[in-house]
Amino acid sequence: MQKDTNKIKKQIASLRKKILYHDRRYYVDSESDISDKDYDELLKRLKSLEEEYPQFLTPDSPTQRVSGGILKGSSTVRHKTRMMSLDNTYSEDEVRGWEKKIKRMLKKNIQLDYVAELKIDGVSCSLVYEDGLFILGATRGD
């Protein structure tokens, strides 16, 4: 048993190291060595191991924070309404799972239509207008 948990602990450490490397490449260097799907698989595997072995979950894990950092000169704001993040999907089954989740949250069984577009990272924003005048533009997280 001890050997197995040591192996899992090493796997988790290795995944975290890989993810942090790819985070730096993407968010700091503006380059990437792997596809978004491959990155998502690393993160998914780490999350799965942390759920199965919660004793190894730490606050600094990539699964517990937003990647990247706040740019110098940026300020923070509190959103009036939480900006939710969409999960990545790679199949029709995952989209159907998302639909079920939305219907549960809405407590309604409604017909949904879909438009699928390529994902563009880093473009989510909240725009606030008062009396027709733009007063604030903010992003979600870092």
DSSP file with accessible surface (Angstrom, degrees, kcal/mol):
  #  RESIDUE AA STRUCTURE BP1 BP2  ACC     N-H-->O    O-->H-N    N-H-->O    O-->H-N    TCO  KAPPA ALPHA  PHI   PSI    X-CA   Y-CA   Z-CA
    1    1 A M     >        0   0  177      0, 0.0     4,-2.1     0, 0.0     5,-0.2   0.000 360.0 360.0 360.0 -47.5    0.0    0.0    0.0
    2    2 A Q  H  >  +     0   0  130      1,-0.2     4,-2.1     2,-0.2     5,-0.2   0.905 360.0  52.4 -59.6 -40.0    2.7    2.5    0.9
    3    3 A K  H  > S+     0   0  176      1,-0.2     4,-2.1     2,-0.2    -1,-0.2   0.915 108.5  50.7 -62.1 -42.9    4.6    1.8   -2.3
    4    4 A D  H  > S+     0   0  100      1,-0.2     4,-2.4     2,-0.2    -1,-0.2   0.914 110.5  47.6 -62.7 -44.8    1.4    2.5   -4.3
    5    5 A T  H  X S+     0   0   18     -4,-2.1     4,-2.7     2,-0.2    -1,-0.2   0.869 110.3  53.1 -67.8 -33.7    0.7    5.8   -2.6
    6    6 A N  H  X S+     0   0   70     -4,-2.1     4,-2.2    -5,-0.2    -1,-0.2   0.906 109.6  49.2 -63.9 -39.8    4.4    6.8   -3.1
    7    7 A K  H  X S+     0   0  142     -4,-2.1     4,-2.3     2,-0.2    -2,-0.2   0.923 112.6  47.3 -64.1 -43.5    4.0    6.0   -6.8
    8    8 A I  H  X S+     0   0   18     -4,-2.4     4,-2.8     2,-0.2     5,-0.2   0.921 109.9  52.9 -63.6 -43.9    0.8    8.1   -7.0
    9    9 A K  H  X S+     0   0  120     -4,-2.7     4,-2.4     1,-0.2    -1,-0.2   0.909 110.6  47.6 -59.6 -41.1    2.4   11.0   -5.1
   10   10 A K  H  X S+     0   0  158     -4,-2.2     4,-2.5     2,-0.2    -1,-0.2   0.893 110.6  52.0 -67.2 -39.2    5.3   10.9   -7.7
   11   11 A Q  H  X S+     0   0   64     -4,-2.3     4,-2.7     2,-0.2    -2,-0.2   0.926 110.6  48.1 -60.9 -45.5    2.8   10.8  -10.6
   12   12 A I  H  X S+     0   0    4     -4,-2.8     4,-2.6     2,-0.2    -2,-0.2   0.931 112.0  49.0 -62.0 -45.3    0.9   13.8   -9.2
   13   13 A A  H  X S+     0   0   56     -4,-2.4     4,-2.3    -5,-0.2    -1,-0.2   0.911 112.0  49.4 -61.3 -41.4    4.2   15.8   -8.7
   14   14 A S  H  X S+     0   0   54     -4,-2.5     4,-2.5     2,-0.2    -2,-0.2   0.926 111.3  48.2 -64.8 -44.5    5.2   14.9  -12.3
   15   15 A L  H  X S+     0   0   16     -4,-2.7     4,-2.7     1,-0.2     5,-0.2   0.924 111.4  50.5 -62.2 -43.9    1.9   16.0  -13.7
   16   16 A R  H  X S+     0   0   40     -4,-2.6     4,-2.8     2,-0.2     5,-0.2   0.922 110.3  50.0 -60.0 -43.0    2.0   19.3  -11.7
   17   17 A K  H  X S+     0   0  162     -4,-2.3     4,-2.2    -5,-0.2    -2,-0.2   0.930 112.3  47.1 -62.6 -44.4    5.5   20.0  -13.0
   18   18 A K  H  X S+     0   0  104     -4,-2.5     4,-2.5     2,-0.2    -2,-0.2   0.922 113.4  48.3 -62.3 -45.4    4.5   19.4  -16.6
   19   19 A I  H  X S+     0   0    0     -4,-2.7     4,-2.7     1,-0.2    -2,-0.2   0.928 111.0  49.9 -64.1 -43.7    1.4   21.5  -16.3
   20   20 A L  H  X S+     0   0   85     -4,-2.8     4,-2.3    -5,-0.2    -1,-0.2   0.897 110.3  51.6 -62.5 -38.3    3.3   24.4  -14.7
   21   21 A Y  H  X S+     0   0   97     -4,-2.2     4,-2.4    -5,-0.2    -2,-0.2   0.953 112.7  44.4 -60.5 -49.3    5.9   24.2  -17.5
   22   22 A H  H  X S+     0   0   25     -4,-2.5     4,-2.3     1,-0.2     5,-0.2   0.841 110.0  56.2 -68.4 -32.1    3.2   24.4  -20.1
   23   23 A D  H  X>S+     0   0    9     -4,-2.7     4,-3.3     2,-0.2     5,-0.6   0.935 109.3  46.5 -60.9 -47.0    1.4   27.2  -18.2
   24   24 A R  I  X>S+     0   0  115     -4,-2.3     5,-2.3     1,-0.2     4,-1.8   0.936 112.3  50.2 -61.9 -44.7    4.7   29.3  -18.3
   25   25 A R  I  <5S+     0   0   41     -4,-2.4     6,-3.1     3,-0.2    -1,-0.2   0.904 120.8  35.2 -58.7 -41.9    5.2   28.5  -22.0
   26   26 A Y  I  <5S+     0   0   75     -4,-2.3     4,-0.4     4,-0.2    -2,-0.2   0.949 127.1  31.8 -80.4 -52.0    1.6   29.5  -22.8
   27   27 A Y  I  <5S+     0   0  112     -4,-3.3    -3,-0.2    -5,-0.2    -2,-0.2   0.796 133.1  24.9 -82.9 -30.3    0.9   32.4  -20.4
   28   28 A V  I  <<S+     0   0  105     -4,-1.8    -3,-0.2    -5,-0.6    -4,-0.1   0.860 131.4  34.2 -99.8 -48.3    4.3   34.0  -20.1
   29   29 A D  S   <S-     0   0   54     -5,-2.3    -3,-0.2     2,-0.2    -4,-0.1   0.556  94.1-134.2 -86.0  -8.8    6.2   33.0  -23.3
   30   30 A S  S    S+     0   0  104     -4,-0.4     2,-0.3    -6,-0.3    -4,-0.2   0.855  72.0 103.1  54.9  37.4    3.1   33.2  -25.5
   31   31 A E        -     0   0  110     -6,-3.1     2,-0.4    -7,-0.2    -1,-0.2  -0.899  57.0-148.6-137.6 167.1    4.1   29.9  -27.1
   32   32 A S        -     0   0   59     -2,-0.3   -10,-0.1    -3,-0.1     3,-0.1  -0.996  16.6-170.0-145.2 139.3    3.0   26.3  -26.7
   33   33 A D  S    S+     0   0   77     -2,-0.4     2,-0.3   -11,-0.1    -1,-0.1   0.530  79.5  37.8 -98.3 -13.9    4.7   22.9  -27.0
   34   34 A I  S    S-     0   0   43    -12,-0.1    -1,-0.0     1,-0.0     2,-0.0  -0.928  88.1 -97.0-135.1 163.3    1.5   20.8  -26.9
   35   35 A S     >  -     0   0   58     -2,-0.3     4,-2.4     1,-0.1     5,-0.2  -0.312  36.2-111.8 -74.3 160.5   -2.1   21.0  -28.2
   36   36 A D  H  > S+     0   0   70      1,-0.2     4,-2.9     2,-0.2     5,-0.2   0.898 119.8  54.0 -58.0 -39.3   -4.9   22.3  -26.0
   37   37 A K  H  > S+     0   0  103      2,-0.2     4,-2.1     1,-0.2    -1,-0.2   0.923 108.1  47.8 -64.1 -43.1   -6.4   18.8  -26.0
   38   38 A D  H  > S+     0   0   90      2,-0.2     4,-1.8     1,-0.2    -1,-0.2   0.906 113.1  49.0 -64.7 -40.0   -3.1   17.3  -24.7
   39   39 A Y  H  X S+     0   0   35     -4,-2.4     4,-2.3     1,-0.2    -2,-0.2   0.938 110.0  51.1 -62.6 -46.0   -2.9   20.0  -22.0
   40   40 A D  H  X S+     0   0   23     -4,-2.9     4,-2.9     1,-0.2    -2,-0.2   0.863 107.1  54.6 -60.4 -35.6   -6.5   19.4  -21.0
   41   41 A E  H  X S+     0   0   87     -4,-2.1     4,-2.4     2,-0.2    -1,-0.2   0.893 107.2  50.1 -65.7 -40.5   -5.7   15.6  -20.7
   42   42 A L  H  X S+     0   0   34     -4,-1.8     4,-2.3     2,-0.2    -2,-0.2   0.944 114.2  44.7 -59.8 -47.2   -2.8   16.4  -18.3
   43   43 A L  H  X S+     0   0   48     -4,-2.3     4,-2.8     1,-0.2    -2,-0.2   0.909 112.4  51.5 -64.9 -40.7   -5.1   18.5  -16.2
   44   44 A K  H  X S+     0   0  117     -4,-2.9     4,-2.4     2,-0.2    -1,-0.2   0.911 110.5  48.9 -63.0 -42.8   -7.9   16.0  -16.3
   45   45 A R  H  X S+     0   0  102     -4,-2.4     4,-2.3     2,-0.2    -1,-0.2   0.919 112.3  48.4 -64.0 -42.8   -5.5   13.2  -15.2
   46   46 A L  H  X S+     0   0    0     -4,-2.3     4,-2.7     2,-0.2     5,-0.2   0.943 111.6  49.1 -62.7 -46.7   -4.2   15.3  -12.3
   47   47 A K  H  X S+     0   0  115     -4,-2.8     4,-2.1     1,-0.2    -2,-0.2   0.915 110.7  51.2 -60.0 -41.6   -7.7   16.3  -11.2
   48   48 A S  H  X S+     0   0   50     -4,-2.4     4,-2.2     1,-0.2    -1,-0.2   0.921 111.2  46.9 -62.5 -45.2   -8.8   12.6  -11.3
   49   49 A L  H  X S+     0   0    2     -4,-2.3     4,-2.6     1,-0.2    -1,-0.2   0.905 111.6  51.1 -65.0 -39.9   -5.8   11.5   -9.2
   50   50 A E  H  < S+     0   0    6     -4,-2.7     7,-0.2     2,-0.2    -1,-0.2   0.848 110.8  48.9 -67.1 -32.8   -6.4   14.3   -6.7
   51   51 A E  H  < S+     0   0  133     -4,-2.1    -1,-0.2    -5,-0.2    -2,-0.2   0.891 115.3  43.8 -70.8 -38.5  -10.1   13.3   -6.4
   52   52 A E  H  < S+     0   0  118     -4,-2.2    -2,-0.2     1,-0.3    -1,-0.2   0.823 127.5  30.6 -75.0 -31.0   -9.1    9.7   -5.9
   53   53 A Y    ><  +     0   0   52     -4,-2.6     3,-2.3    -5,-0.2    -1,-0.3  -0.636  68.6 169.9-127.0  71.4   -6.3   10.6   -3.4
   54   54 A P  G >   +     0   0   83      0, 0.0     3,-1.6     0, 0.0    -1,-0.1   0.722  69.4  75.6 -61.4 -17.9   -7.4   13.8   -1.7
   55   55 A Q  G 3  S+     0   0  119      1,-0.3    -5,-0.1    -3,-0.1    -2,-0.0   0.717  96.3  50.0 -65.7 -17.1   -4.6   13.5    0.8
   56   56 A F  G <  S+     0   0   31     -3,-2.3     2,-0.4    -6,-0.2    -1,-0.3   0.401  83.0 112.5-101.0   1.2   -2.3   14.7   -2.0
   57   57 A L    <   -     0   0   70     -3,-1.6     3,-0.0    -7,-0.2    -6,-0.0  -0.613  45.5-177.8 -76.0 128.7   -4.4   17.7   -3.0
   58   58 A T    >   -     0   0   45     -2,-0.4     3,-1.9     1,-0.1     6,-0.2  -0.932  38.2-117.0-127.6 153.1   -2.7   21.0   -2.1
   59   59 A P  T 3  S+     0   0  121      0, 0.0    -1,-0.1     0, 0.0     5,-0.1   0.756 113.3  56.6 -60.2 -24.2   -3.8   24.7   -2.5
   60   60 A D  T 3  S+     0   0  115      3,-0.1     5,-0.1     5,-0.0    -3,-0.0   0.412  78.9 122.3 -90.7   5.7   -1.0   25.4   -5.0
   61   61 A S  S X  S-     0   0    0     -3,-1.9     3,-2.4     1,-0.1     4,-0.2  -0.351  74.7-120.4 -65.1 144.8   -2.1   22.6   -7.4
   62   62 A P  G >  S+     0   0    6      0, 0.0     3,-0.7     0, 0.0    -1,-0.1   0.747 114.3  62.4 -57.6 -19.9   -2.9   23.7  -11.0
   63   63 A T  G 3  S+     0   0   34      1,-0.2    -2,-0.1     3,-0.1    -3,-0.1   0.633 102.1  51.7 -79.0  -9.9   -6.4   22.3  -10.4
   64   64 A Q  G <  S+     0   0  104     -3,-2.4     2,-0.3    -6,-0.2    -1,-0.2   0.260 109.2  42.5-111.5  10.4   -7.0   24.8   -7.6
   65   65 A R  S <  S-     0   0   85     -3,-0.7     2,-0.4    -4,-0.2    -5,-0.0  -0.959  81.7 -99.4-150.1 166.4   -6.1   28.1   -9.3
   66   66 A V        -     0   0   79     -2,-0.3    -3,-0.1     1,-0.1    -2,-0.0  -0.738  48.9-117.8 -86.5 135.7   -6.3   30.1  -12.4
   67   67 A S  S    S+     0   0   16     -2,-0.4    75,-0.2    -5,-0.1     2,-0.1  -0.279  73.2  25.8 -72.9 162.5   -3.2   29.9  -14.5
   68   68 A G  S    S-     0   0   34      2,-0.0     2,-0.3    -2,-0.0   -44,-0.1  -0.355  83.2 -94.5  84.3-165.6   -1.0   32.8  -15.4
   69   69 A G        -     0   0   46     73,-0.2     2,-0.4   -42,-0.1    -2,-0.0  -0.946  36.0 -86.0-146.4 164.8   -0.6   35.9  -13.4
   70   70 A I        -     0   0   94     -2,-0.3     3,-0.1     1,-0.1    72,-0.1  -0.614  50.7-116.7 -76.1 130.4   -2.0   39.4  -13.2
   71   71 A L    >   -     0   0  136     -2,-0.4     3,-2.1    71,-0.1    -1,-0.1  -0.360  37.5 -90.7 -67.2 147.9   -0.1   41.7  -15.6
   72   72 A K  T 3  S+     0   0  215      1,-0.3    -1,-0.1    -2,-0.1     3,-0.1  -0.288 114.4  24.6 -56.3 135.3    1.8   44.6  -14.0
   73   73 A G  T 3  S+     0   0   87      1,-0.3    -1,-0.3    -3,-0.1     2,-0.2   0.337  93.1 126.8  90.2  -7.8   -0.4   47.7  -13.8
   74   74 A S    <   -     0   0   67     -3,-2.1    -1,-0.3     1,-0.0     2,-0.3  -0.528  44.4-153.7 -81.7 149.8   -3.6   45.7  -13.7
   75   75 A S        -     0   0  106     -2,-0.2     2,-0.3    -3,-0.1    -4,-0.1  -0.790  13.3-120.3-116.2 165.3   -6.2   46.3  -11.0
   76   76 A T        -     0   0  116     -2,-0.3     2,-0.3    62,-0.1    62,-0.0  -0.779  23.9-173.4-107.1 151.7   -8.7   43.9   -9.6
   77   77 A V        -     0   0   63     -2,-0.3     2,-0.6     0, 0.0    61,-0.0  -0.952  25.8-121.3-136.0 156.2  -12.5   44.3   -9.5
   78   78 A R        -     0   0  235     -2,-0.3     2,-0.2     4,-0.0     4,-0.0  -0.899  30.8-132.4 -99.4 123.0  -15.3   42.3   -7.9
   79   79 A H        -     0   0   53     -2,-0.6     3,-0.1     1,-0.1    61,-0.0  -0.488   2.8-140.6 -72.7 141.2  -17.8   41.1  -10.5
   80   80 A K  S    S+     0   0  186      1,-0.2     2,-0.4    -2,-0.2    -1,-0.1   0.859  95.3  29.4 -67.5 -35.7  -21.5   41.7   -9.7
   81   81 A T  S    S-     0   0  115     -3,-0.0    -1,-0.2     0, 0.0     2,-0.0  -0.991  99.3-105.5-126.3 134.6  -22.3   38.3  -11.2
   82   82 A R        -     0   0  194     -2,-0.4     2,-0.7    -3,-0.1    58,-0.0  -0.325  28.0-132.3 -60.0 133.4  -19.8   35.4  -11.2
   83   83 A M        -     0   0   38     56,-0.1     2,-0.2    -2,-0.0    -1,-0.1  -0.811  26.4-149.6 -87.5 114.4  -18.2   34.7  -14.7
   84   84 A M        -     0   0  110     -2,-0.7     2,-0.4    56,-0.0    56,-0.0  -0.525   3.3-133.5 -85.3 153.6  -18.5   31.0  -15.2
   85   85 A S        -     0   0   76     -2,-0.2     2,-0.3     0, 0.0    -1,-0.0  -0.877  15.4-129.8-106.3 136.6  -16.0   29.0  -17.3
   86   86 A L        -     0   0  132     -2,-0.4     2,-0.1     1,-0.1     3,-0.0  -0.651  25.2-120.7 -80.6 139.7  -17.2   26.5  -19.9
   87   87 A D        -     0   0  112     -2,-0.3     2,-0.2     1,-0.1    -1,-0.1  -0.473  32.1-103.0 -73.3 152.6  -15.6   23.1  -19.7
   88   88 A N        -     0   0   55     -2,-0.1     2,-0.4   -48,-0.0    -1,-0.1  -0.538  39.6-164.3 -72.9 142.1  -13.7   21.9  -22.7
   89   89 A T        +     0   0   63     -2,-0.2     3,-0.1     1,-0.1    -3,-0.0  -0.985  23.8 173.8-131.1 144.1  -15.5   19.3  -24.8
   90   90 A Y        +     0   0   93     -2,-0.4     2,-0.3     1,-0.1    -1,-0.1   0.255  66.9  40.2-129.2   8.6  -14.2   17.0  -27.4
   91   91 A S  S  > S-     0   0   52      1,-0.1     4,-1.6     0, 0.0     3,-0.2  -0.985  78.3-112.4-153.6 162.4  -17.3   14.9  -28.2
   92   92 A E  H  > S+     0   0  130     -2,-0.3     4,-2.6     1,-0.2     5,-0.2   0.873 116.3  59.7 -63.2 -36.1  -21.0   15.1  -28.8
   93   93 A D  H  > S+     0   0  134      1,-0.2     4,-2.1     2,-0.2    -1,-0.2   0.888 103.6  50.5 -60.5 -39.3  -21.5   13.1  -25.6
   94   94 A E  H  > S+     0   0   63      2,-0.2     4,-2.1     1,-0.2    -1,-0.2   0.889 109.7  50.4 -67.4 -36.6  -19.7   15.8  -23.6
   95   95 A V  H  X S+     0   0   43     -4,-1.6     4,-2.4     2,-0.2    -2,-0.2   0.925 110.1  50.2 -65.4 -42.2  -21.9   18.5  -25.1
   96   96 A R  H  X S+     0   0  109     -4,-2.6     4,-2.2     1,-0.2    -2,-0.2   0.888 108.8  52.6 -63.3 -38.0  -25.0   16.4  -24.2
   97   97 A G  H  X S+     0   0   38     -4,-2.1     4,-2.0     2,-0.2    -1,-0.2   0.906 108.8  49.8 -63.0 -40.7  -23.7   16.1  -20.7
   98   98 A W  H  X S+     0   0   87     -4,-2.1     4,-2.5     2,-0.2    -2,-0.2   0.915 108.2  53.9 -62.8 -42.2  -23.3   19.9  -20.5
   99   99 A E  H  X S+     0   0   24     -4,-2.4     4,-2.5     1,-0.2    -2,-0.2   0.925 107.8  49.6 -59.7 -44.1  -26.9   20.3  -21.8
  100  100 A K  H  X S+     0   0  138     -4,-2.2     4,-2.2     1,-0.2    -1,-0.2   0.905 110.1  51.5 -61.3 -41.4  -28.2   18.0  -19.0
  101  101 A K  H  X S+     0   0   86     -4,-2.0     4,-2.4     2,-0.2    -2,-0.2   0.927 110.3  48.4 -61.6 -45.2  -26.3   20.0  -16.4
  102  102 A I  H  X S+     0   0   39     -4,-2.5     4,-2.7     1,-0.2     5,-0.2   0.928 110.7  50.6 -62.5 -44.1  -27.7   23.3  -17.7
  103  103 A K  H  X>S+     0   0   36     -4,-2.5     5,-1.5     1,-0.2     4,-1.3   0.885 110.0  50.6 -63.8 -36.4  -31.3   21.9  -17.7
  104  104 A R  H  <5S+     0   0  169     -4,-2.2    -1,-0.2     2,-0.2    -2,-0.2   0.921 111.6  47.8 -64.9 -43.1  -30.8   20.7  -14.1
  105  105 A M  H  <5S+     0   0  118     -4,-2.4    -2,-0.2     1,-0.2    -1,-0.2   0.899 116.4  43.0 -64.3 -40.6  -29.5   24.2  -13.1
  106  106 A L  H  <5S-     0   0   89     -4,-2.7    -1,-0.2     2,-0.2    -2,-0.2   0.669 100.0-138.1 -76.8 -18.2  -32.5   25.9  -14.8
  107  107 A K  T  <5 +     0   0  187     -4,-1.3     2,-0.3     1,-0.2    -3,-0.2   0.864  69.0 107.7  57.7  36.5  -34.9   23.3  -13.4
  108  108 A K      < -     0   0  138     -5,-1.5     2,-0.9    -6,-0.2    -1,-0.2  -0.997  68.5-140.0-140.9 145.8  -36.5   23.3  -16.9
  109  109 A N        +     0   0  143     -2,-0.3     2,-0.3    -3,-0.1    -9,-0.0  -0.799  45.4 159.8-104.8  87.5  -36.6   20.8  -19.7
  110  110 A I        -     0   0   68     -2,-0.9     2,-0.5     1,-0.0    -7,-0.1  -0.726  46.1-104.3-108.8 159.3  -36.3   23.2  -22.7
  111  111 A Q        -     0   0  156     -2,-0.3     2,-0.4     2,-0.0    -2,-0.0  -0.708  38.4-160.3 -80.6 127.6  -35.2   22.7  -26.3
  112  112 A L        -     0   0   35     -2,-0.5     2,-0.3     2,-0.0   -13,-0.0  -0.904   6.3-156.2-112.4 138.6  -31.7   24.0  -26.8
  113  113 A D        -     0   0  147     -2,-0.4     2,-0.4     2,-0.0    -2,-0.0  -0.836  16.9-143.7-105.4 152.8  -30.1   25.0  -30.2
  114  114 A Y        -     0   0   89     -2,-0.3     2,-0.4     2,-0.0    -2,-0.0  -0.893  20.2-172.7-122.8 147.9  -26.4   25.0  -30.6
  115  115 A V        -     0   0  123     -2,-0.4     2,-0.5     2,-0.0    -2,-0.0  -0.993  18.6-157.9-128.9 125.7  -23.8   27.0  -32.5
  116  116 A A        +     0   0  102     -2,-0.4     2,-0.3     3,-0.0    -2,-0.0  -0.920  18.0 167.2-109.1 129.2  -20.3   25.5  -32.4
  117  117 A E        -     0   0  166     -2,-0.5     2,-0.1     3,-0.0     3,-0.0  -0.922  43.5 -85.1-133.3 160.2  -17.2   27.7  -33.0
  118  118 A L        -     0   0  163     -2,-0.3     2,-0.3     1,-0.1     0, 0.0  -0.385  50.8-110.7 -62.4 143.0  -13.5   27.4  -32.5
  119  119 A K        -     0   0  119     -2,-0.1     2,-0.6     1,-0.0    -1,-0.1  -0.590  26.7-162.5 -77.8 134.9  -12.4   28.3  -29.0
  120  120 A I    >   -     0   0  119     -2,-0.3     3,-0.9    -3,-0.0     4,-0.1  -0.965  18.4-137.8-119.2 108.7  -10.4   31.4  -28.6
  121  121 A D  T 3  S+     0   0   52     -2,-0.6    -2,-0.0     1,-0.2     0, 0.0  -0.383  77.0  18.6 -66.8 145.1   -8.5   31.5  -25.3
  122  122 A G  T 3  S+     0   0   78     -2,-0.1    -1,-0.2     1,-0.1     0, 0.0   0.656  88.4 106.6  79.5  16.8   -8.4   34.6  -23.3
  123  123 A V    <   +     0   0   97     -3,-0.9     2,-0.2     2,-0.0    -2,-0.1   0.394  40.3 117.5-111.0   7.0  -11.2   36.6  -24.8
  124  124 A S        +     0   0   40     -4,-0.1    16,-0.4    16,-0.1     2,-0.3  -0.498  39.0 160.5 -72.6 139.2  -13.9   36.4  -22.0
  125  125 A C        -     0   0   71     -2,-0.2     2,-0.5    14,-0.2    14,-0.2  -0.992  37.5-135.9-155.2 159.2  -14.8   39.8  -20.6
  126  126 A S  E     -A  138   0A  36     12,-3.4    12,-2.3    -2,-0.3     2,-0.5  -0.989  20.9-163.3-118.3 123.4  -17.4   41.6  -18.7
  127  127 A L  E     -A  137   0A  93     -2,-0.5     2,-0.5    10,-0.2    10,-0.2  -0.935   2.8-160.2-111.5 130.5  -18.4   45.0  -20.0
  128  128 A V  E     -A  136   0A  37      8,-3.0     7,-3.0    -2,-0.5     8,-1.5  -0.939   8.8-177.1-115.6 128.3  -20.3   47.4  -17.7
  129  129 A Y  E     -A  134   0A 133     -2,-0.5     2,-0.4     5,-0.2     5,-0.2  -0.954   8.4-165.8-121.1 141.4  -22.3   50.3  -19.0
  130  130 A E  E >  S-A  133   0A 104      3,-2.5     3,-2.2    -2,-0.4    -2,-0.0  -0.997  80.0 -13.1-126.6 125.7  -24.2   53.0  -17.0
  131  131 A D  T 3  S-     0   0  167     -2,-0.4    -1,-0.1     1,-0.3     3,-0.1   0.866 131.1 -53.8  52.1  38.1  -26.7   55.2  -18.8
  132  132 A G  T 3  S+     0   0   66      1,-0.2     2,-0.5    -3,-0.0    -1,-0.3   0.474 114.1 117.9  80.6   2.0  -25.3   54.0  -22.1
  133  133 A L  E <   -A  130   0A 121     -3,-2.2    -3,-2.5     2,-0.0     2,-0.3  -0.885  68.0-121.3-106.9 132.9  -21.7   54.9  -21.2
  134  134 A F  E     +A  129   0A 116     -2,-0.5    -5,-0.2    -5,-0.2     3,-0.1  -0.512  40.7 160.9 -68.8 126.9  -18.9   52.3  -21.0
  135  135 A I  E     +     0   0A  87     -7,-3.0     2,-0.3     1,-0.3    -6,-0.2   0.605  56.6  20.2-122.0 -20.6  -17.5   52.4  -17.5
  136  136 A L  E     -A  128   0A  65     -8,-1.5    -8,-3.0     2,-0.0     2,-0.4  -0.967  44.6-173.6-156.6 137.3  -15.6   49.1  -16.9
  137  137 A G  E     +A  127   0A  42     -2,-0.3     2,-0.3   -10,-0.2   -10,-0.2  -1.000  23.5 165.1-127.7 127.6  -14.1   46.2  -18.8
  138  138 A A  E     -A  126   0A  14    -12,-2.3   -12,-3.4    -2,-0.4     2,-0.2  -0.972  24.3-139.8-141.1 156.8  -12.8   43.2  -16.8
  139  139 A T        -     0   0   78     -2,-0.3     2,-0.5   -14,-0.2   -14,-0.2  -0.572  33.7 -95.0-105.9 175.2  -11.8   39.6  -17.4
  140  140 A R  S    S-     0   0   91    -16,-0.4   -16,-0.1    -2,-0.2   -58,-0.0  -0.788  81.7 -35.7 -92.4 129.1  -12.4   36.5  -15.4
  141  141 A G              0   0   45     -2,-0.5    -2,-0.2     1,-0.2   -74,-0.0  -0.295 360.0 360.0  63.9-141.8   -9.7   35.6  -13.0
  142  142 A D              0   0   89    -75,-0.2    -1,-0.2   -72,-0.1   -73,-0.2   0.255 360.0 360.0 -85.8 360.0   -6.1   36.2  -14.1
